[in-house]
């Protein structure tokens, strides 16, 4: 089972931490993630509001690429709807080269009203724009020379002059509604699940995985792959005890939730009730991770820096996740020796 680190880069202008300090914290956490053997670091993309202050994830990923050697670098998500697909393909090809083949491309169509307004894009067009741009980006990243006459983009005889190191960049689509997981599977792409935004309780994650794998199976693809095709993202904080976790994480989580635009309002008590977070002691979190594994989840993206939490608390949680939680999980998942 793999774990990764994810950051929305949520910013709070009324708090003393500056955007520059937040960037420095996130980069330091990515460096720590590599030392702790996390699989990847993922960055969100957001625009025109402190909801998230990384409007251009490739810049952040390129900076982290120069400070790490092994850690894979991903987007969660790149909002294809807003950008020229040729520029996107060129930019992410460069990130893959600069990182020596470590890019993981998570993509989505966007959902924040103010972002569509800022780009002057009709939200009703987002699905068609996303599908068209994704098709162009995927072809270009393979080195294909393309021409395309679409509703939103016209391309004539174009081929990238810089190609990714990877022959096929791992690509994941974000599922903000449960019913989309099946359709993502039918496309043969990876699933990026956001359970706290799309489900009502922890147990429903199993259905999300089942529907996704059904779609893959109908496409003739195996679900028994060495590399996980599904990633589930959950808010995470690990402390020495459940009570200590609550003391540290309650206020940052509630701050994060109350300032999220257009999002489901689910405070600390409510998310503990749904189970759609990894909060608690190493033993508590390990049991949740084991349950996820039994549902078929093989890669968990942990969101540990949220709500202006103190960087020391974030890094301590990261350490406990790697050194206390994951050894428990791996021991529990090892086949019994007869």
CORTA-V246254 format. One record per residue. N is the residue number from 0. RES is the residue in one letter. PHI is phi in whole degrees, 0 to 359 (* if undefined). D_LAST is the distance of its C-alpha to the last C-alpha in Angstrom with 2 decimals. Layout:
n:N res:RES phi:PHI d_last:D_LAST
n:N res:RES phi:PHI d_last:D_LAST
//
This chain:
n:0 res:X phi:* d_last:22.61
n:1 res:X phi:255 d_last:26.05
n:2 res:X phi:234 d_last:28.87
n:3 res:X phi:229 d_last:32.53
n:4 res:X phi:246 d_last:35.78
n:5 res:X phi:230 d_last:38.69
n:6 res:X phi:224 d_last:42.26
n:7 res:X phi:281 d_last:45.13
n:8 res:X phi:62 d_last:47.46
n:9 res:X phi:291 d_last:49.15
n:10 res:X phi:238 d_last:52.37
n:11 res:X phi:231 d_last:54.61
n:12 res:X phi:302 d_last:58.20
n:13 res:X phi:276 d_last:59.14
n:14 res:X phi:264 d_last:56.46
n:15 res:X phi:289 d_last:57.16
n:16 res:X phi:289 d_last:54.41
n:17 res:X phi:276 d_last:56.06
n:18 res:X phi:299 d_last:54.68
n:19 res:X phi:298 d_last:54.64
n:20 res:X phi:294 d_last:52.64
n:21 res:X phi:297 d_last:50.14
n:22 res:X phi:303 d_last:49.73
n:23 res:X phi:298 d_last:49.17
n:24 res:X phi:297 d_last:46.53
n:25 res:X phi:296 d_last:44.65
n:26 res:X phi:296 d_last:44.76
n:27 res:X phi:297 d_last:43.56
n:28 res:X phi:292 d_last:40.63
n:29 res:X phi:295 d_last:39.72
n:30 res:X phi:297 d_last:39.85
n:31 res:X phi:296 d_last:37.61
n:32 res:X phi:303 d_last:35.17
n:33 res:X phi:296 d_last:34.84
n:34 res:X phi:297 d_last:34.28
n:35 res:X phi:269 d_last:31.52
n:36 res:X phi:68 d_last:29.78
n:37 res:X phi:296 d_last:30.82
n:38 res:X phi:281 d_last:30.84
n:39 res:X phi:205 d_last:34.44
n:40 res:X phi:241 d_last:37.65
n:41 res:X phi:240 d_last:39.56
n:42 res:X phi:242 d_last:43.23
n:43 res:X phi:279 d_last:45.21
n:44 res:X phi:234 d_last:48.73
n:45 res:X phi:216 d_last:51.55
n:46 res:X phi:222 d_last:55.34
n:47 res:X phi:67 d_last:58.50
n:48 res:X phi:196 d_last:57.01
n:49 res:X phi:287 d_last:55.07
n:50 res:X phi:313 d_last:52.27
n:51 res:X phi:196 d_last:50.78
n:52 res:X phi:245 d_last:52.59
n:53 res:X phi:241 d_last:50.98
n:54 res:X phi:282 d_last:53.09
n:55 res:X phi:225 d_last:51.95
n:56 res:X phi:306 d_last:48.21
n:57 res:X phi:303 d_last:48.49
n:58 res:X phi:296 d_last:50.65
n:59 res:X phi:295 d_last:48.06
n:60 res:X phi:295 d_last:45.23
n:61 res:X phi:294 d_last:47.38
n:62 res:X phi:295 d_last:48.02
n:63 res:X phi:293 d_last:44.33
n:64 res:X phi:301 d_last:43.63
n:65 res:X phi:280 d_last:45.87
n:66 res:X phi:249 d_last:44.01
n:67 res:X phi:225 d_last:40.43
n:68 res:X phi:239 d_last:38.64
n:69 res:X phi:244 d_last:35.31
n:70 res:X phi:304 d_last:35.55
n:71 res:X phi:286 d_last:36.14
n:72 res:X phi:233 d_last:39.33
n:73 res:X phi:226 d_last:39.92
n:74 res:X phi:248 d_last:42.43
n:75 res:X phi:212 d_last:41.78
n:76 res:X phi:225 d_last:44.14
n:77 res:X phi:272 d_last:46.93
n:78 res:X phi:273 d_last:49.60
n:79 res:X phi:297 d_last:50.71
n:80 res:X phi:300 d_last:53.49
n:81 res:X phi:268 d_last:55.68
n:82 res:X phi:233 d_last:55.75
n:83 res:X phi:294 d_last:57.05
n:84 res:X phi:295 d_last:54.10
n:85 res:X phi:293 d_last:55.44
n:86 res:X phi:296 d_last:55.50
n:87 res:X phi:300 d_last:51.99
n:88 res:X phi:298 d_last:50.63
n:89 res:X phi:299 d_last:52.49
n:90 res:X phi:294 d_last:51.37
n:91 res:X phi:287 d_last:47.66
n:92 res:X phi:298 d_last:47.83
n:93 res:X phi:297 d_last:49.25
n:94 res:X phi:299 d_last:46.48
n:95 res:X phi:295 d_last:43.90
n:96 res:X phi:292 d_last:45.92
n:97 res:X phi:298 d_last:46.45
n:98 res:X phi:262 d_last:42.73
n:99 res:X phi:58 d_last:41.77
n:100 res:X phi:84 d_last:39.99
n:101 res:X phi:248 d_last:38.37
n:102 res:X phi:286 d_last:40.16
n:103 res:X phi:235 d_last:38.52
n:104 res:X phi:259 d_last:41.31
n:105 res:X phi:266 d_last:41.10
n:106 res:X phi:229 d_last:44.19
n:107 res:X phi:196 d_last:46.02
n:108 res:X phi:260 d_last:49.47
n:109 res:X phi:85 d_last:50.33
n:110 res:X phi:210 d_last:51.35
n:111 res:X phi:275 d_last:53.61
n:112 res:X phi:301 d_last:57.19
n:113 res:X phi:292 d_last:58.90
n:114 res:X phi:287 d_last:57.12
n:115 res:X phi:297 d_last:58.41
n:116 res:X phi:295 d_last:61.82
n:117 res:X phi:298 d_last:61.77
n:118 res:X phi:272 d_last:61.07
n:119 res:X phi:57 d_last:63.51
n:120 res:X phi:244 d_last:61.00
n:121 res:X phi:288 d_last:61.07
n:122 res:X phi:300 d_last:57.77
n:123 res:X phi:293 d_last:58.27
n:124 res:X phi:266 d_last:57.84
n:125 res:X phi:297 d_last:54.57
n:126 res:X phi:296 d_last:52.27
n:127 res:X phi:292 d_last:54.54
n:128 res:X phi:298 d_last:54.99
n:129 res:X phi:299 d_last:51.27
n:130 res:X phi:300 d_last:50.42
n:131 res:X phi:295 d_last:53.22
n:132 res:X phi:293 d_last:52.38
n:133 res:X phi:297 d_last:48.66
n:134 res:X phi:299 d_last:49.45
n:135 res:X phi:292 d_last:51.84
n:136 res:X phi:299 d_last:49.56
n:137 res:X phi:298 d_last:46.61
n:138 res:X phi:296 d_last:48.89
n:139 res:X phi:296 d_last:50.53
n:140 res:X phi:291 d_last:47.29
n:141 res:X phi:274 d_last:46.32
n:142 res:X phi:93 d_last:49.65
n:143 res:X phi:292 d_last:51.32
n:144 res:X phi:273 d_last:55.10
n:145 res:X phi:232 d_last:56.05
n:146 res:X phi:232 d_last:59.01
n:147 res:X phi:209 d_last:58.71
n:148 res:X phi:245 d_last:61.32
n:149 res:X phi:250 d_last:59.81
n:150 res:X phi:288 d_last:61.19
n:151 res:X phi:237 d_last:60.64
n:152 res:X phi:223 d_last:60.11
n:153 res:X phi:240 d_last:61.91
n:154 res:X phi:230 d_last:60.61
n:155 res:X phi:236 d_last:62.42
n:156 res:X phi:54 d_last:60.82
n:157 res:X phi:244 d_last:58.63
n:158 res:X phi:220 d_last:55.79
n:159 res:X phi:294 d_last:54.16
n:160 res:X phi:267 d_last:55.27
n:161 res:X phi:233 d_last:52.14
n:162 res:X phi:252 d_last:48.80
n:163 res:X phi:299 d_last:45.35
n:164 res:X phi:294 d_last:43.05
n:165 res:X phi:286 d_last:40.39
n:166 res:X phi:294 d_last:41.25
n:167 res:X phi:222 d_last:40.02
n:168 res:X phi:290 d_last:40.10
n:169 res:X phi:302 d_last:37.33
n:170 res:X phi:235 d_last:39.37
n:171 res:X phi:234 d_last:38.53
n:172 res:X phi:250 d_last:40.82
n:173 res:X phi:286 d_last:41.04
n:174 res:X phi:248 d_last:40.74
n:175 res:X phi:265 d_last:42.98
n:176 res:X phi:231 d_last:43.00
n:177 res:X phi:304 d_last:39.96
n:178 res:X phi:290 d_last:41.52
n:179 res:X phi:281 d_last:41.74
n:180 res:X phi:298 d_last:38.02
n:181 res:X phi:300 d_last:38.17
n:182 res:X phi:290 d_last:41.19
n:183 res:X phi:295 d_last:39.62
n:184 res:X phi:300 d_last:36.73
n:185 res:X phi:294 d_last:39.42
n:186 res:X phi:271 d_last:40.89
n:187 res:X phi:76 d_last:37.73
n:188 res:X phi:256 d_last:37.91
n:189 res:X phi:285 d_last:35.56
n:190 res:X phi:255 d_last:35.63
n:191 res:X phi:248 d_last:36.66
n:192 res:X phi:268 d_last:36.31
n:193 res:X phi:240 d_last:38.37
n:194 res:X phi:303 d_last:37.05
n:195 res:X phi:293 d_last:39.42
n:196 res:X phi:262 d_last:42.36
n:197 res:X phi:234 d_last:41.40
n:198 res:X phi:239 d_last:39.27
n:199 res:X phi:256 d_last:39.90
n:200 res:X phi:203 d_last:36.48
n:201 res:X phi:306 d_last:33.00
n:202 res:X phi:297 d_last:31.42
n:203 res:X phi:289 d_last:33.76
n:204 res:X phi:301 d_last:31.96
n:205 res:X phi:300 d_last:29.50
n:206 res:X phi:293 d_last:32.54
n:207 res:X phi:299 d_last:33.85
n:208 res:X phi:294 d_last:30.74
n:209 res:X phi:299 d_last:30.69
n:210 res:X phi:294 d_last:34.38
n:211 res:X phi:299 d_last:34.12
n:212 res:X phi:291 d_last:31.37
n:213 res:X phi:298 d_last:33.44
n:214 res:X phi:298 d_last:36.32
n:215 res:X phi:297 d_last:34.36
n:216 res:X phi:298 d_last:33.06
n:217 res:X phi:294 d_last:36.65
n:218 res:X phi:275 d_last:37.71
n:219 res:X phi:87 d_last:35.24
n:220 res:X phi:260 d_last:33.03
n:221 res:X phi:281 d_last:29.24
n:222 res:X phi:264 d_last:27.53
n:223 res:X phi:264 d_last:24.40
n:224 res:X phi:250 d_last:25.96
n:225 res:X phi:295 d_last:24.77
n:226 res:X phi:261 d_last:27.48
n:227 res:X phi:300 d_last:27.73
n:228 res:X phi:266 d_last:30.87
n:229 res:X phi:238 d_last:31.11
n:230 res:X phi:233 d_last:32.05
n:231 res:X phi:249 d_last:32.66
n:232 res:X phi:256 d_last:35.16
n:233 res:X phi:221 d_last:35.17
n:234 res:X phi:302 d_last:37.29
n:235 res:X phi:220 d_last:35.19
n:236 res:X phi:211 d_last:35.87
n:237 res:X phi:244 d_last:33.46
n:238 res:X phi:226 d_last:34.91
n:239 res:X phi:299 d_last:33.80
n:240 res:X phi:223 d_last:34.25
n:241 res:X phi:299 d_last:34.99
n:242 res:X phi:295 d_last:38.56
n:243 res:X phi:294 d_last:39.06
n:244 res:X phi:300 d_last:37.88
n:245 res:X phi:298 d_last:40.45
n:246 res:X phi:300 d_last:43.12
n:247 res:X phi:276 d_last:42.65
n:248 res:X phi:266 d_last:41.84
n:249 res:X phi:302 d_last:44.00
n:250 res:X phi:295 d_last:47.37
n:251 res:X phi:299 d_last:46.32
n:252 res:X phi:293 d_last:44.48
n:253 res:X phi:295 d_last:47.49
n:254 res:X phi:297 d_last:49.81
n:255 res:X phi:303 d_last:47.83
n:256 res:X phi:293 d_last:47.87
n:257 res:X phi:290 d_last:51.52
n:258 res:X phi:258 d_last:52.77
n:259 res:X phi:283 d_last:50.84
n:260 res:X phi:284 d_last:53.33
n:261 res:X phi:60 d_last:52.96
n:262 res:X phi:264 d_last:49.40
n:263 res:X phi:300 d_last:47.86
n:264 res:X phi:271 d_last:48.62
n:265 res:X phi:221 d_last:45.46
n:266 res:X phi:285 d_last:45.70
n:267 res:X phi:302 d_last:43.04
n:268 res:X phi:298 d_last:42.95
n:269 res:X phi:291 d_last:42.83
n:270 res:X phi:290 d_last:40.04
n:271 res:X phi:292 d_last:37.98
n:272 res:X phi:290 d_last:38.74
n:273 res:X phi:282 d_last:37.67
n:274 res:X phi:81 d_last:34.55
n:275 res:X phi:271 d_last:35.55
n:276 res:X phi:204 d_last:35.16
n:277 res:X phi:250 d_last:32.61
n:278 res:X phi:241 d_last:34.45
n:279 res:X phi:146 d_last:33.17
n:280 res:X phi:287 d_last:31.16
n:281 res:X phi:306 d_last:28.05
n:282 res:X phi:293 d_last:25.89
n:283 res:X phi:298 d_last:28.10
n:284 res:X phi:292 d_last:28.12
n:285 res:X phi:299 d_last:24.37
n:286 res:X phi:296 d_last:23.89
n:287 res:X phi:293 d_last:26.47
n:288 res:X phi:295 d_last:24.83
n:289 res:X phi:296 d_last:21.46
n:290 res:X phi:297 d_last:23.58
n:291 res:X phi:298 d_last:25.31
n:292 res:X phi:299 d_last:22.16
n:293 res:X phi:291 d_last:21.24
n:294 res:X phi:281 d_last:24.81
n:295 res:X phi:108 d_last:24.26
n:296 res:X phi:282 d_last:25.99
n:297 res:X phi:241 d_last:24.79
n:298 res:X phi:213 d_last:27.85
n:299 res:X phi:245 d_last:29.75
n:300 res:X phi:266 d_last:33.26
n:301 res:X phi:262 d_last:34.19
n:302 res:X phi:260 d_last:37.88
n:303 res:X phi:249 d_last:38.37
n:304 res:X phi:256 d_last:42.04
n:305 res:X phi:213 d_last:44.17
n:306 res:X phi:62 d_last:47.25
n:307 res:X phi:57 d_last:48.55
n:308 res:X phi:299 d_last:45.73
n:309 res:X phi:302 d_last:46.27
n:310 res:X phi:301 d_last:44.65
n:311 res:X phi:295 d_last:43.12
n:312 res:X phi:290 d_last:41.31
n:313 res:X phi:298 d_last:40.08
n:314 res:X phi:292 d_last:38.75
n:315 res:X phi:295 d_last:37.09
n:316 res:X phi:298 d_last:35.30
n:317 res:X phi:302 d_last:34.21
n:318 res:X phi:295 d_last:32.83
n:319 res:X phi:296 d_last:30.90
n:320 res:X phi:299 d_last:29.48
n:321 res:X phi:282 d_last:28.20
n:322 res:X phi:260 d_last:27.16
n:323 res:X phi:244 d_last:26.10
n:324 res:X phi:283 d_last:25.28
n:325 res:X phi:296 d_last:23.42
n:326 res:X phi:299 d_last:20.89
n:327 res:X phi:297 d_last:20.02
n:328 res:X phi:296 d_last:19.82
n:329 res:X phi:296 d_last:17.66
n:330 res:X phi:298 d_last:15.09
n:331 res:X phi:292 d_last:15.15
n:332 res:X phi:268 d_last:14.91
n:333 res:X phi:294 d_last:12.05
n:334 res:X phi:299 d_last:9.13
n:335 res:X phi:296 d_last:6.26
n:336 res:X phi:271 d_last:3.78
n:337 res:X phi:275 d_last:0.00
//
